[in-house]
């Protein structure tokens, strides 16, 4: 069929043609934001899940929903190499400039901009990656102590007052939150806690890998009372079929039931993989209806595309020792696996492999669902590892 009309969109953070199966989560965030706007208690929402479940797409759609209802939003992606103050400062500046155009909020927003100027000036020495210019002079004594936890609390408080005076909410949408250092996470949690105590309309809607729950708890013990942690997983079978069938139907193309069933089985119902299989199946099929044979043929090109991009970009960041660790996990199956079993397979002591395991967690490749357990954060990565490192030579290389 015509590839120009192909409705599927595999890609990092690319919005699918149909966001199936996520309405309940979108409603959870909508309710939290509207409660905050009214001054009612509202928990911030931190979505956790593996790679490929569509957290980034969902976060962006929630932000669109919020902006459509008049809520002020900030959108940040937290890379491994940037500090939280450096990420927040320019985005808060933009939000405050927008709020300053509201006559009721003008004075509060300008005071918040002065607080931001003091915040940036005081923290520049410690966080040298902060790069933002503020036109207003700082207000002495406001968010300018040089201590992140204290200053961020003061800053969020005055920002929240500006949002409240404008009759809106400041919603912080932060992706890849697991990459924020725990000390900086602790400061953010403290600031949000203070805003909640003051009934100020500042809400965090975040997304991260499953280890984020533990990181937040270690950063501040009361985090579990301040946030809800909905898990974003594979779609249910009905939503997975809808994600495939409805975009095709909009182009007057149908799927045979057996074809849909095969894609659902191959992909594990993960949204990213559904888009990949949908794209390759569309390009393979000669016409409607799309049949099982089309899917079977397309599966080879879908797997090859994943190997070249989705999987390979993560594999190439690994050291040889980290690759062997993940290959040993793959040999044991999809997981999770006991750390001791991985060590036994590699002929090493658990303590010897501790730094490798820690580095893989820091890189977002694995996580620990329970004490002593290790699991992949990337679905189907065990199958990729067996393809990219076949045989047993890899094991000998580590001896």
ABEGO torsion letter per residue (X at the ends): XBAAABABBBEBGBBBABBBGAAAAAAAAAAAAAAAAAGBBBBBBBBBEBBGAGAAAAAAAAAAAAAAAGBBBBBBBBBAABBAAAAAAAAAAAAAAAAAABAAAAAAAAAAAAAAAAAAAAAAAABAABBBBBABBBBBGBGAAGBAAAAAAAAAAAAAAAAAAAGBBBBBBBBGAAABBAAAAAAAAAAAAAAAAAGBBBBBBBBBBAAAAAAAAAABAAAAAABBBBBBBBBBAAAAAAAAAAAAAAAGBBBBAAAAAAAAAAAGGBAAAAAAAAAAAAAABAEOBBBAAAAAAAAAAAAAAAAABAAAAAAAABBAAAAAAAAAAAAAEAOBBBAAAAAAAAGBBAAAAAAAAAAAAAAGABBBABBGBBBBABBGAAAAAAAABBEAAAAAAAX
